[in-house]
Every structure is written in structure tokens, then in C-alpha cells.
């Protein structure tokens, strides 16, 4: 099945590269590459690529996540991880404001945001100094539609997928405008039940451990966002937003480990019960001033309170010996984040000037209570209270100008970070060193338009990825008899510098050459001490990454059009991991390849079909080597009631090829891991739009880069 999926992907890509894209539309804009008299489907600007969703006939009935699969340089893998140029670490904005959601909540938001509500998608591969310096892959900004029409409008969506178990999602969006006041409410509820089969094979001198098991996960995610905007007059506007998200996650598991050594053989049975509860409560107040000469000032104040409780118990029993242990872990996390920022945009002597400042403060508290009972009935307890405080002060200046065929933008962002932390164990207290550091983040963009259809661009920037708050907690969390995980309070931020050169034709076909280098790379590694395996996050040296990406639409017939992306890349790692038990130095690299192809068929004005496939070739990540993974999907969509009602059917992962396998062979660590989740099955959904048909959607205000560092279980 893997070979069939790969063959389908590569053959269609080969076909589409030969296809000629016919440009029959008239071009009228001079300073940027366009293909339409009104507005093109895709526009390439100095620092970003804009997908104008309203001009895309294929967007009817899609959600935001499905739209991202069509975005140049963007891929969405089988676990719904969004990547730009093959890299994770993406920031997602709605109307220019950062989201505060983990991966599962973000996917839920994207799936519940209908394309009918979206004006455009902005893919910012090299963010300017205006944006927080966090994240090494780029930014995706979802710009929602606005309407000045009075009255109520909205949409409702219900979807269901049947595999061995089920997944279902539902969402409702309500908007009401009366004069100068706009109120809105967006609510969603997603839940699922699925099984994941897991297997691992670990080899140490004279002993092998072969484990097979199953993880069962019951998941539900209700959420609501509501707020209001009030226009005092043409120059002044104020707004407020309330956002609440809750997660219940129950994930029991069972596993059997066959242990074979030169001396003995045994069987270990492990049974785990675990449940997680998370709550996010966020508030935002905002103000916007717009002068008659288009000078704008925006001010945002944000507060987020996050709590999580994770409780699990692990029972280990050996078949041929009297050994056995019981573990129980109770973990409570409390995080408070506050921020205030102001941004000013003005024109000075024909130069566009952007400047601003931001202050953010975070307080984190993690408490662990662990209890271990060994085979002799002796109870060993572990307690850890970890606190972490961080303040960040930031300011930026950005200048941009267009002259003739040239577009130029340059900027500099400065961030001062001050942090302190302490760890209190059962009988000891350790105050970790306080740290204050200043970082500068320059960015430069340059584009030259040869003519109305062709342009070339260059970009450079420097960015930072700070450790997640929980990754810095030094307590040890045991998952079974042989495995444990631990935080690392000595983690340093990682820094990435990027260089990009791109060529664009017709504003839609784009070829990019990108190189980036990351120092103090943050990755989780596996260490080996005798028969025990410990995972922990470390600064794993230097990663160099170079890739070429090609993306383009193509029209084959009047009813058949395609869109494809192809991205070969090479990444190289260099690090000295010999200070970690069982590991050694790494000085190696490997090639990888990502591809996506979407075949879109307009069967009639109200009936559309799609056959798509994505493929991720084998890749390397520091000590890990990952096997290829792919998927082929089919969908059918019918519009009724003058396009107000949309009925959809899809069969996802037709050949059931979504399975993840990772290998480690370094020093004394020799391990293979395999995971196969429920991915193949039928999906049906119903979407209904009501009201005036021109939805004024909510501006998402909850944001801040610091909130994205709250690490979640995905």
C-alpha cells in the first residue's frame, strides 16, 4: 500500500509539472505580481504570500485546515501538524492576533472555521520585526471577513468520522451588529475515542526488550469565545474578548514486554490508567485609533490563567519472578500570563514606519507528588515544587518603501528577558541561577518585479524558540518499570537564522531556495543507563537545513484542475551528546522529501470532488531516523439551498498507510518505536450558513507568544 500511495503521488506530480498553466485573465496591478482584474487567487508581497480565499472556487465548503493544504510551502501531515518548508514551530494568528491554543485545540479551531468566513490566508515565512521573535518556521495569519450590514448571521457545522472507533466535531458561529456595536460568539465541541497500537524493540548488551501494547484515548474539547467591539466614532474603537477552553483526556494503556537475556527470560505486564484535565481562561481588552491620514495606534492587554491536573498510576508485574512495582503520579500545573503591547503605524516622507513595544510576565508553578511501592512493599515518595518567573521587554522599528520595480523592508526587534526559578524537593531546596539577557532580531526583505508576471525576492531574519515552561521542570516522571522522563532547568533558548531566495511566476507558481541554521537546538533525547531509559529535553547542538520548494496550480481540463507542492531538503546535525548516558557525538545528515497533490473536479455547479495525496519521505532529527509516511484521501461535496447548505463525504487514508516508525542507533542506544493510530475511515459533515450571508466574524484577541510555550500532551 505504501508503494501504491507513493507511486500515485509521484506520478501525478510528474504529470502536473508537464501541464501548462494558462493565464487568460488581465493584469492591472504594477507593484506586485497578480493574475486577475479584481483580485488574484494568490498574491506575492515583499514579506508574505496571500491566498485570497474569496477568489478560490475550490474553497467552497472547506475549513481553514483544508485550505492550508493548498497554501504554497505549507504541508499538513497525518497528525494534523502544520508545517512551513518542512519545519514545525509555526505561529498561527487570527486577524493578526496570536492564538493561545495547543495543537489539538488549534486543529479544532481550524476545522470549525469555515472558508465562507475567511477573506484571506497570509503565509509569512520570514516574519518582520513587528512580530514576536518566537518560532522558527514562520506565521500563518487567518484574516476573517467583515461586514457593515446590520442584523444577525452565522454558521453551524456538524461532522462525524467512523473508523474502528469514532471522532465527531461541531461548531457554531454567531454574529450580530446593531449600529456601532458588534457582538459575537463562537463555540465548539469535539470528542473522540480511538485506539493506538504501539511497539518498541530495545537492545542493550546481552538483553533485548520487545514491547507491544495498546493505548486507548477518550478525548473531549468544549470551548467558547465571545466578545464585543464598539466604534466610538470613525477614529476610535474599543473591544473585549473572553475565551474559555476545557479538555478532558482519558488515556489508559496496557503493554507486554518480552525480556530475553543470556541468563534468564521473563515477561513484564504493565497497566496504566491516566486522566488529564486542562482549563484555559483568557481575557483581552483592546483599543484602536485611526487618524484621517491613516496613522494607526493599537493597544492590547491580555491575561491568561491556565491550570492542568494529570493523575496516573502504573502497575508492573513480572511473570517469572517476584518483582513488581506500583507507581502513582499526581501533577498540578498553574500558569499565569500577562501582557500589554502597543503598535504605531504611520507614513513619514513616503516611508511606511512601524514601531511598538510590549511587556509580558509569566508565573509558573508545577507540583509533583509521586509514590512508588516496590516488590517488598517498601513505599518511596517523591515531591517536587518547581516555580519559574519570566519577564520580557520588547520594542521594534520597521521601515518599508516601494520605488519603481523594487520593494524593500528592514527592521530590528530587541527583547530583554529576565527569569528566575527554584525547585523544592522533599527535604531540600535548590534556587536556580537568575538570568537576564538581551537579544536583537534583525529582518530584511527585498523584491524586484521584472514585469507584471515575474518577480524575485530575498529575505533574512533571526528568531528565537524558548523552552516550554514544563520542559524546565527538573522532576522525574516515571511511565513504567523501565521508562521515565525528566525536565531540564538548564535548557537554553534556541536561535535560528534564515536566508530565502524565491522566484514567482503569475503570482501563483513559486520556487524557493531556503537555508537556515539553528544553534542550541532543543530536542528530546533518549539516554540509556543499564536497563533503564530516560528521556529529557536538551540543547542538541547545531542543525543546518537547506531545501527547495516548488508549488503551483495547473489546469488540465475545464473541469479538472490541480495544485501541487514538492519539497526536497537536506538537514545536517552536529552535537556532542557524550555527556548524556549511553550517547556519543553526532556529525551526520540526511535527505528528505515532502509532497502534496490535490486533484479538484468540478462535476457541476453544485457538486465537487477531490482526490488528494500527501507524502513525507524518511527524515532525520538529531538522534532519530523516521520512516516514510503517506496518505490518499477522497472527498465529495454537494451544495444545496443556494449554497447555504453543504453536505460533504470523505474517505480518509484510503490505503491505511498512516503509521509512524522511528529508530535510534547511537552509542549504547539501540531502539525502534512504532505507532499506528486509527486514520482510515469515512467522514460526513453538514454545514449551514444563515443570516445575511456576509458574516462579520470575531477578531481573535487572545494572543502572546508566551502562551504558546505551555506544553500540552498531544
Secondary structure, 3 states (H helix, E strand, C coil): CHHHHHHHHHHHHHHHHHCCCCCCCCCCCCCCECCCCCCCCEEECCCCEEEEHHHCHHHCCCEHHHHHCCCCCEEECCCCCEEECCECCEEEEECCEECCCCHHHHHHHHHCCEHHHEEEEEEECCCCCCCCCECCCEEEEEEECCCCCCEEEEEEEEEEEECCCEEEEEEEEEEEEECCEEEEEEEEEEEEEEEEEEEEEEEECCEEEEEEEEEEEEEEEEEEEEEEEEECCCCEEEEEEEEEEEEEEECCEEEEEEEEECCCEEEEEEEEEEEEEEEEEEEEEEEEEECCCCCEEEEEEEEEEEEEEEEEEEEEEECCCCCEEEEEEEEEEEEEEEEEEEEEEEEECCEEEEEEEEEEEEEEEEEEEEEEECCCCCEEEEEEEEEEEEEEEEEEEEEEEEECCEEEEEEEEEEEEEEEEEEEECCCEEEEEEEEEEEEEEEEEEEEECCCCEEEEEEEEEEEECCCCHHHCCCEEECCCCEEEECCCCCCCEEEEEEEEEEEECCCEEEEEEEEEEECCEEEEEEEECCEEEEEEEECCEEEEEEEEEEEEEECCCCEEEEEEEEEEEEEEEEECCCCCCCCEEEEEEEEEEEEEEEEEECCCCEEEEEEEEEECCEEECCEEECCEEEEEEEEEEEECCCCEEEEEEEECCCCCCCEEEEEEECCEEEEEEEEECCCEEEEEEEEEEECCCCCCCCCCCCCHHHHHCCCCC
